Amino acid sequence: MNPEYNLYERDQVLREAVAREGAGWAEDRLSAFGKRLGSAEVMGWGVLANRNPPVLRGDAVEFSPAWHELMSLGVAEGLHTGPWSEPRPGAHVARGAAVVMQSQIEAGVQCPLTMTYGAVPAIRGKSDIADAWLPLLFSRAYDGSFQPATRKLGALMGMGMTEKQGGSDVRATTTRAVRDGDEYRLTGHKWFMSAPMCDAFLVLAQAPGGLSCFFLPRWTPDGRINEVHLQRLKDKLGNRSNASSEVEFEGATAWLVGEEGRGIPAIIEMATYTRLDCALGSSAIMRQAVTQAIDHAQHRMAFGKRLVDQPLMTTVLADLAIESEAATALAMRLARAFDDDETALRRVLTPAAKYWICKRAIGVTGEAMEVLGGNGYVEDSGMPRLYREAPVNSIWEGSGNIMCLDVLRALERTPESADAIRAELARARGADARLDAYVGRLDSMLASTTEAQARRLAEMIVLAMQGALLVRFAPPAVADAFCASRLAGEPNAADAVAIVARHSVS
């Protein structure tokens, strides 16, 4: 594969989505970012950050220099708080496109950037915290030093919710919070606290008034290291460049966010945005896997001709490309729902998209690896790293069942969510008979679905939305292949050669 290419200019699907979803003003900036990310130097940083994972040194974490370089790129581009510090129409879409590109180079750095992005809406209503911290969070200067935030050029935020006994059931939290004047003292254990090098965290703890959300800094205002003790770093399947930790709170200083007993709504506000990034990040993994598979097939000779010219391989590559295109189109449409404040639509579409796109990334990376054959199983190809990375977004911020149950809750508690889905799908009515028939079946499920059918409902919502986007905006070959293979269960007889060419970076 060509060691250098512009990730934006060579991604026709992403460029079309940026223009369509209202961020055309960001074209030049995104192109410059894509060129930088596609340089041999930056791609090399991604490799080095994974080969040299973080190390725990007391209560601090030591990272590869390559990690810090990648973090600097992401912060300078505003992936952590850009839509909040520089709000304008299409800001979330522009950021989403940048996330899709940077996550192809190294997905691990996206964790602290994403959590900071989601934390801003959760804390900006708390004036004393917001006044002190938002200027630091809005800074475009990355500062990886371990010292009080007041001495730093910029700050980042993480979160800590998961405990051993609870997992996704945060109501089982046992960490206790005791009030001490205007502050609280937190005591307990978090089995999984992401990005422990961040400057502050949103955490859940049981206060006298019930489960509550707290703002917990790594350093106290008087310049002492807070009583947040890192027990160990997790030895993970993937996401190895990023540190994930177990921590013990021993009377750690924290401040209440919102009201006592209202911790879950506060955290859900953050998770709404981080789940968007799960969909964007998995779209990125698929895009990179497909890019590498197509490039390999274009240059590999077998049985007297290039792999890409062999009909069965062309069909496989086209199917992978269709999956990637559908994921990108939906993720970017979802980003626009955040720009346009389409609350009812994003309430149901965010968990549905997070569920299905993240789930599909696992299969796509596996199939793409197989295209490379034995070469794909070797670390130097880069495919094993993508394959290990693929499952994380399915688990992080709520696994598949949690997402599908959230889809059901959205339809039950926000009835206008179903109407928002129907209205979006109506824009494609009449464009393809197979899509119309599928939407008709979905409409029945929207009206009445049991918990046991929740996965099928979420899948159908996503496939219908992807189909609607593709028949409206994608080339006929792509739309036809998607509707045939995903909606009607028919053989894919579309122009596979044209589809593969559309997704090639050569």
C-alpha positions as CSV (number, residue, x, y, z in Angstrom):
1,M,0.0,0.0,0.0
2,N,1.2,3.5,-0.8
3,P,2.7,4.7,2.5
4,E,1.3,8.2,2.1
5,Y,-2.1,9.3,1.0
6,N,-4.6,12.0,1.9
7,L,-7.3,10.3,4.1
8,Y,-9.8,12.9,3.2
9,E,-9.2,13.5,-0.5
10,R,-9.1,9.8,-1.2
11,D,-12.3,9.0,0.7
12,Q,-15.1,10.0,-1.7
13,V,-17.8,8.7,0.7
14,L,-16.6,10.9,3.5
15,R,-16.2,14.0,1.4
16,E,-19.8,13.6,0.0
17,A,-21.1,13.2,3.6
18,V,-19.4,16.3,4.8
19,A,-20.9,18.4,2.0
20,R,-24.3,16.8,2.4
21,E,-24.6,17.1,6.1
22,G,-23.7,20.8,6.3
23,A,-19.9,21.0,6.9
24,G,-18.7,22.0,3.5
25,W,-17.1,25.0,5.1
26,A,-14.5,22.7,6.7
27,E,-13.3,21.1,3.5
28,D,-9.9,22.8,3.4
29,R,-9.2,22.1,7.0
30,L,-10.2,18.5,6.7
31,S,-8.1,18.0,3.6
32,A,-5.1,19.4,5.4
33,F,-5.8,17.2,8.4
34,G,-6.2,14.2,6.1
35,K,-2.9,14.9,4.4
36,R,-1.1,15.1,7.7
37,L,-2.6,11.9,9.1
38,G,-1.7,10.1,5.9
39,S,1.9,10.9,6.1
40,A,4.4,8.2,6.8
41,E,5.5,9.9,10.0
42,V,2.0,10.0,11.5
43,M,1.2,6.5,10.4
44,G,4.4,5.5,12.1
45,W,3.3,7.1,15.4
46,G,0.2,4.8,15.4
47,V,2.4,1.7,15.1
48,L,4.9,2.9,17.8
49,A,2.1,3.9,20.3
50,N,0.8,0.3,20.1
51,R,4.2,-1.4,20.3
52,N,5.1,0.7,23.3
53,P,2.0,0.6,25.5
54,P,1.7,2.8,28.6
55,V,3.4,1.9,31.9
56,L,2.1,2.6,35.4
57,R,4.6,4.6,37.5
58,G,3.1,5.0,41.0
59,D,-0.1,7.1,40.5
60,A,1.1,8.4,37.1
61,V,1.1,6.8,33.6
62,E,4.1,6.9,31.3
63,F,3.3,6.9,27.6
64,S,5.2,6.5,24.3
65,P,6.3,9.8,22.8
66,A,4.2,8.7,19.8
67,W,1.1,8.8,21.9
68,H,1.7,12.4,22.9
69,E,2.3,13.4,19.2
70,L,-1.0,11.8,18.2
71,M,-2.8,13.5,21.1
72,S,-1.3,16.8,20.1
73,L,-2.7,16.4,16.6
74,G,-6.2,15.5,17.9
75,V,-6.4,18.4,20.4
76,A,-5.1,20.9,17.9
77,E,-7.8,19.8,15.5
78,G,-10.4,20.3,18.2
79,L,-11.5,16.6,18.4
80,H,-11.9,17.1,22.2
81,T,-14.1,20.2,22.4
82,G,-14.2,21.9,19.0
83,P,-18.0,22.0,18.6
84,W,-18.3,23.6,22.0
85,S,-15.5,26.1,21.8
86,E,-16.3,27.2,18.3
87,P,-20.0,26.4,17.7
88,R,-21.4,26.8,14.2
89,P,-23.7,24.9,11.9
90,G,-22.1,21.6,10.9
91,A,-19.5,21.7,13.7
92,H,-20.3,18.2,14.9
93,V,-20.3,16.9,11.4
94,A,-16.8,18.4,10.7
95,R,-15.5,17.0,13.9
96,G,-17.1,13.6,13.1
97,A,-15.2,13.5,9.8
98,A,-11.9,14.3,11.6
99,V,-12.7,11.5,14.1
100,V,-13.2,9.1,11.3
101,M,-9.8,10.0,9.9
102,Q,-7.7,10.0,13.0
103,S,-9.2,6.8,14.3
104,Q,-7.9,5.0,11.2
105,I,-4.4,5.9,12.2
106,E,-4.8,5.0,15.9
107,A,-8.0,4.5,17.7
108,G,-6.6,4.5,21.2
109,V,-6.1,8.3,21.4
110,Q,-9.8,8.8,20.7
111,C,-10.8,7.6,24.2
112,P,-9.7,10.7,26.1
113,L,-10.7,13.0,23.3
114,T,-14.2,11.5,23.2
115,M,-14.7,11.6,26.9
116,T,-13.7,15.2,27.0
117,Y,-16.2,15.9,24.2
118,G,-19.0,14.2,26.1
119,A,-18.1,15.8,29.5
120,V,-18.6,19.4,28.4
121,P,-22.4,19.3,28.1
122,A,-22.5,17.5,31.5
123,I,-20.5,20.2,33.4
124,R,-21.4,23.4,31.7
125,G,-24.5,23.8,33.8
126,K,-22.4,23.7,37.0
127,S,-21.2,27.3,36.9
128,D,-18.3,27.1,39.4
129,I,-16.8,24.0,37.7
130,A,-17.5,25.4,34.2
131,D,-15.9,28.8,34.9
132,A,-12.7,27.2,36.1
133,W,-12.4,24.3,33.7
134,L,-14.0,25.1,30.4
135,P,-11.2,27.5,29.3
136,L,-8.7,24.7,29.9
137,L,-10.9,22.1,28.1
138,F,-11.4,24.4,25.2
139,S,-7.6,25.0,24.7
140,R,-6.1,23.6,21.5
141,A,-2.8,23.0,23.3
142,Y,-2.2,19.4,24.5
143,D,-0.3,19.2,27.7
144,G,0.6,15.6,28.8
145,S,2.4,16.6,32.0
146,F,1.2,15.3,35.4
147,Q,0.6,18.5,37.5
148,P,-2.3,20.6,38.6
149,A,-4.5,21.7,35.7
150,T,-4.0,25.4,36.7
151,R,-0.4,25.1,35.7
152,K,-1.1,23.4,32.3
153,L,-1.8,24.7,28.8
154,G,-4.9,22.6,28.5
155,A,-6.9,19.8,30.1
156,L,-8.8,16.6,29.3
157,M,-11.5,14.6,31.1
158,G,-12.3,11.0,31.6
159,M,-15.0,9.0,33.5
160,G,-15.3,6.2,36.0
161,M,-18.5,4.2,36.3
162,T,-17.8,0.5,36.1
163,E,-17.5,-1.5,39.3
164,K,-16.8,-5.2,39.7
165,Q,-20.3,-6.1,41.0
166,G,-22.2,-3.9,38.7
167,G,-20.8,-3.8,35.1
168,S,-23.4,-2.1,33.0
169,D,-25.8,-1.9,36.0
170,V,-24.5,1.4,37.4
171,R,-27.3,1.3,40.0
172,A,-25.2,-1.3,41.8
173,T,-22.5,1.2,42.5
174,T,-21.0,0.9,46.0
175,T,-18.6,3.8,46.0
176,R,-19.7,6.2,48.7
177,A,-19.8,10.0,48.8
178,V,-19.9,11.9,52.1
179,R,-20.5,15.6,52.1
180,D,-17.8,17.8,53.6
181,G,-18.9,21.5,53.3
182,D,-19.1,22.3,49.6
183,E,-17.1,19.3,48.7
184,Y,-17.6,15.5,48.9
185,R,-15.2,12.7,50.0
186,L,-15.4,9.6,47.7
187,T,-14.4,6.2,49.0
188,G,-14.6,3.1,46.9
189,H,-13.2,1.2,43.9
190,K,-13.7,1.5,40.1
191,W,-12.8,-1.7,38.2
192,F,-12.5,0.2,34.9
193,M,-11.6,3.9,34.7
194,S,-10.6,4.9,31.2
195,A,-7.7,7.2,30.4
196,P,-6.5,7.7,34.0
197,M,-4.0,10.3,32.9
198,C,-6.8,12.8,32.4
199,D,-7.0,15.9,34.6
200,A,-10.5,15.3,35.9
201,F,-13.2,12.7,35.8
202,L,-17.0,12.3,36.0
203,V,-17.7,9.5,38.4
204,L,-20.7,7.9,40.0
205,A,-21.1,7.4,43.8
206,Q,-23.8,6.8,46.3
207,A,-24.6,10.0,48.2
208,P,-27.1,10.4,51.0
209,G,-29.7,11.4,48.3
210,G,-29.0,8.4,46.1
211,L,-26.7,7.7,43.1
212,S,-25.0,10.9,42.1
213,C,-22.5,12.3,39.6
214,F,-19.3,13.9,40.8
215,F,-16.5,16.0,39.2
216,L,-13.3,14.5,40.5
217,P,-9.9,16.2,39.7
218,R,-6.5,14.4,39.8
219,W,-5.1,17.3,41.9
220,T,-7.0,19.2,44.6
221,P,-7.2,23.0,44.4
222,D,-4.5,23.4,47.0
223,G,-2.0,21.6,44.7
224,R,-2.0,18.1,46.3
225,I,-2.5,14.9,44.4
226,N,-6.0,13.8,45.0
227,E,-6.7,10.5,46.8
228,V,-7.1,8.6,43.5
229,H,-4.8,5.6,43.5
230,L,-4.1,3.6,40.4
231,Q,-4.0,-0.1,41.3
232,R,-3.0,-1.4,37.9
233,L,-3.4,-0.9,34.1
234,K,-5.6,-3.4,32.3
235,D,-4.0,-5.9,29.9
236,K,-6.5,-5.6,27.1
237,L,-7.2,-7.4,23.8
238,G,-6.8,-4.2,21.8
239,N,-6.8,-0.4,22.4
240,R,-3.3,-1.0,23.7
241,S,-1.9,2.5,23.2
242,N,-4.5,3.8,25.6
243,A,-4.3,3.2,29.4
244,S,-7.3,1.8,31.2
245,S,-7.1,1.3,35.0
246,E,-8.4,0.0,38.2
247,V,-8.5,2.8,40.9
248,E,-9.2,3.1,44.6
249,F,-10.7,6.3,46.0
250,E,-9.6,6.9,49.6
251,G,-11.5,10.0,50.6
252,A,-11.0,11.7,47.2
253,T,-12.1,15.3,46.9
254,A,-15.0,15.8,44.4
255,W,-17.9,18.2,43.7
256,L,-21.5,17.3,42.9
257,V,-22.7,17.7,39.3
258,G,-26.4,18.3,39.2
259,E,-28.5,17.1,42.1
260,E,-28.1,14.2,44.5
261,G,-29.9,11.1,43.3
262,R,-29.7,12.3,39.6
263,G,-26.4,10.8,38.7
264,I,-27.6,8.6,35.9
265,P,-29.2,11.5,33.8
266,A,-26.0,13.4,34.2
267,I,-23.8,10.5,33.0
268,I,-26.3,9.7,30.2
269,E,-25.8,13.3,28.9
270,M,-22.1,12.4,28.5
271,A,-22.8,9.0,27.0
272,T,-25.0,10.4,24.3
273,Y,-22.0,12.0,22.7
274,T,-19.5,9.2,23.5
275,R,-21.9,6.7,21.8
276,L,-21.8,8.8,18.7
277,D,-18.1,8.5,18.7
278,C,-18.4,4.7,19.0
279,A,-20.3,4.7,15.7
280,L,-17.8,7.1,14.1
281,G,-14.8,5.1,15.4
282,S,-16.2,1.8,14.1
283,S,-16.9,3.3,10.8
284,A,-13.2,4.4,10.7
285,I,-12.0,0.9,11.5
286,M,-14.1,-0.5,8.7
287,R,-12.9,2.1,6.3
288,Q,-9.2,1.4,7.0
289,A,-9.8,-2.4,6.8
290,V,-11.5,-2.0,3.4
291,T,-8.8,0.4,2.2
292,Q,-6.1,-2.1,3.0
293,A,-8.0,-5.1,1.6
294,I,-8.6,-3.3,-1.8
295,D,-5.1,-2.1,-2.0
296,H,-3.7,-5.5,-1.4
297,A,-6.0,-7.1,-4.0
298,Q,-5.0,-4.4,-6.6
299,H,-1.3,-5.4,-6.3
300,R,-1.4,-9.1,-5.5
301,M,-1.1,-11.5,-8.4
302,A,-2.7,-15.0,-8.1
303,F,-3.5,-17.6,-10.8
304,G,-2.3,-15.3,-13.5
305,K,-4.1,-12.1,-12.7
306,R,-4.7,-9.5,-10.0
307,L,-6.9,-10.6,-7.1
308,V,-9.1,-7.5,-7.6
309,D,-9.9,-8.7,-11.2
310,Q,-11.1,-12.1,-10.1
311,P,-14.9,-12.1,-10.0
312,L,-15.4,-13.8,-6.6
313,M,-12.8,-11.5,-4.9
314,T,-14.3,-8.5,-6.6
315,T,-17.7,-9.4,-5.1
316,V,-16.2,-9.9,-1.6
317,L,-14.5,-6.5,-1.8
318,A,-17.6,-4.8,-3.1
319,D,-19.6,-6.2,-0.2
320,L,-17.1,-4.9,2.3
321,A,-17.1,-1.5,0.7
322,I,-20.9,-1.3,0.8
323,E,-20.8,-2.0,4.5
324,S,-18.2,0.6,5.1
325,E,-20.1,3.2,3.0
326,A,-23.4,2.5,4.8
327,A,-21.7,2.9,8.2
328,T,-20.1,6.2,7.2
329,A,-23.2,7.6,5.7
330,L,-25.3,6.8,8.8
331,A,-22.7,7.9,11.3
332,M,-22.3,11.3,9.6
333,R,-26.1,11.7,9.4
334,L,-26.3,11.1,13.1
335,A,-23.6,13.7,13.7
336,R,-25.9,16.2,11.9
337,A,-28.7,15.3,14.3
338,F,-26.4,16.7,17.0
339,D,-25.8,19.9,15.0
340,D,-29.5,20.4,14.3
341,D,-30.6,19.4,17.8
342,E,-32.9,16.7,16.4
343,T,-33.4,15.3,19.9
344,A,-36.2,12.8,19.1
345,L,-34.2,11.3,16.2
346,R,-30.9,11.1,17.9
347,R,-32.5,9.6,21.1
348,V,-33.4,6.4,19.2
349,L,-30.8,6.5,16.4
350,T,-27.7,6.9,18.6
351,P,-28.0,3.6,20.5
352,A,-29.3,1.8,17.3
353,A,-26.4,3.0,15.2
354,K,-23.9,2.3,18.0
355,Y,-25.2,-1.2,18.3
356,W,-25.2,-2.2,14.6
357,I,-22.2,-0.3,13.2
358,C,-19.9,-1.5,16.0
359,K,-21.1,-5.0,15.7
360,R,-20.5,-5.1,12.0
361,A,-17.0,-3.7,12.3
362,I,-15.9,-7.0,13.8
363,G,-17.0,-9.1,10.8
364,V,-15.7,-6.6,8.3
365,T,-12.2,-6.5,9.8
366,G,-12.1,-10.3,9.9
367,E,-13.1,-10.6,6.2
368,A,-10.7,-7.9,5.2
369,M,-7.9,-9.7,7.0
370,E,-8.7,-12.9,5.1
371,V,-8.3,-11.0,1.8
372,L,-4.7,-10.5,2.7
373,G,-4.4,-14.2,3.5
374,G,-1.4,-15.1,5.6
375,N,0.0,-11.6,5.2
376,G,-3.0,-10.3,7.0
377,Y,-2.3,-12.4,10.0
378,V,1.2,-10.9,10.4
379,E,1.5,-7.8,12.6
380,D,3.5,-5.8,10.0
381,S,0.4,-5.7,7.8
382,G,-1.5,-3.7,10.4
383,M,-4.6,-5.9,10.1
384,P,-4.2,-7.7,13.5
385,R,-4.2,-4.3,15.2
386,L,-7.4,-3.3,13.4
387,Y,-8.9,-6.7,14.2
388,R,-8.1,-6.4,17.9
389,E,-9.5,-2.9,18.0
390,A,-12.8,-3.8,16.4
391,P,-14.7,-5.2,19.4
392,V,-14.0,-2.4,21.8
393,N,-16.7,0.0,20.6
394,S,-19.3,-2.8,20.9
395,I,-18.5,-3.1,24.6
396,W,-17.5,0.5,25.6
397,E,-20.4,2.8,26.6
398,G,-22.8,-0.1,26.8
399,S,-22.8,-3.5,25.0
400,G,-25.2,-4.7,22.4
401,N,-28.1,-5.6,24.7
402,I,-27.8,-2.4,26.6
403,M,-28.1,-0.4,23.4
404,C,-31.1,-2.3,22.1
405,L,-32.9,-1.9,25.4
406,D,-32.1,1.8,25.2
407,V,-33.8,1.8,21.7
408,L,-36.9,0.3,23.3
409,R,-36.8,2.9,26.1
410,A,-36.5,5.7,23.7
411,L,-39.6,4.6,21.8
412,E,-41.6,4.1,25.0
413,R,-40.6,7.3,26.8
414,T,-40.2,9.5,23.7
415,P,-43.0,8.6,21.4
416,E,-42.0,11.3,18.9
417,S,-38.8,9.2,18.3
418,A,-40.7,6.7,16.2
419,D,-42.2,9.6,14.2
420,A,-38.8,11.1,13.6
421,I,-37.6,7.7,12.2
422,R,-40.7,7.5,10.0
423,A,-40.2,11.1,8.7
424,E,-36.6,10.4,7.8
425,L,-37.4,7.2,6.0
426,A,-40.3,8.9,4.2
427,R,-37.8,11.1,2.3
428,A,-36.8,8.0,0.3
429,R,-40.2,6.6,-0.3
430,G,-40.7,5.3,-3.8
431,A,-37.0,5.2,-4.7
432,D,-36.7,1.4,-4.3
433,A,-39.5,-1.1,-3.9
434,R,-37.3,-3.3,-1.7
435,L,-36.7,-0.5,0.7
436,D,-40.4,0.4,0.8
437,A,-41.3,-3.1,1.6
438,Y,-38.6,-3.3,4.4
439,V,-39.8,0.0,5.8
440,G,-43.3,-1.4,5.9
441,R,-42.1,-4.3,8.1
442,L,-40.2,-1.9,10.3
443,D,-43.2,0.3,10.8
444,S,-45.1,-2.7,12.3
445,M,-42.2,-3.3,14.7
446,L,-42.0,0.3,15.7
447,A,-45.6,0.1,16.8
448,S,-45.2,-3.0,18.9
449,T,-41.9,-4.8,19.9
450,T,-41.1,-7.1,22.8
451,E,-37.9,-7.0,24.7
452,A,-36.9,-10.3,23.2
453,Q,-37.1,-8.7,19.7
454,A,-35.1,-5.6,20.7
455,R,-32.0,-6.6,18.7
456,R,-34.0,-7.2,15.6
457,L,-35.7,-3.9,16.0
458,A,-32.4,-2.0,16.3
459,E,-31.0,-3.8,13.3
460,M,-34.0,-3.0,11.2
461,I,-33.9,0.7,12.2
462,V,-30.3,0.9,11.1
463,L,-30.7,-1.0,7.9
464,A,-33.7,1.0,6.9
465,M,-31.9,4.3,7.6
466,Q,-28.8,3.2,5.7
467,G,-30.9,2.1,2.8
468,A,-32.7,5.4,2.7
469,L,-29.5,7.3,2.7
470,L,-27.9,5.2,0.0
471,V,-30.9,5.3,-2.4
472,R,-31.0,9.1,-2.0
473,F,-27.3,9.9,-2.2
474,A,-25.1,7.0,-3.3
475,P,-24.4,5.9,-6.8
476,P,-27.1,3.5,-8.2
477,A,-24.7,0.5,-8.0
478,V,-24.1,1.0,-4.3
479,A,-27.8,1.5,-3.5
480,D,-28.9,-1.4,-5.6
481,A,-26.4,-3.8,-4.0
482,F,-27.3,-2.7,-0.5
483,C,-31.1,-3.1,-1.0
484,A,-30.6,-6.4,-2.6
485,S,-28.2,-8.0,-0.1
486,R,-29.3,-6.3,3.1
487,L,-33.0,-5.7,2.7
488,A,-34.3,-8.3,0.3
489,G,-31.9,-11.2,0.8
490,E,-31.2,-11.3,-2.9
491,P,-27.9,-12.1,-4.7
492,N,-25.8,-9.0,-5.2
493,A,-25.7,-8.5,-8.9
494,A,-24.6,-4.9,-9.0
495,D,-21.5,-3.5,-10.7
496,A,-19.0,-4.7,-8.2
497,V,-16.1,-3.3,-10.1
498,A,-17.5,0.2,-9.9
499,I,-18.1,-0.1,-6.2
500,V,-14.6,-1.3,-5.5
501,A,-13.1,1.6,-7.6
502,R,-15.2,4.1,-5.6
503,H,-13.5,2.9,-2.4
504,S,-9.9,2.6,-3.7
505,V,-7.2,5.0,-2.6
506,S,-4.9,4.2,-5.5
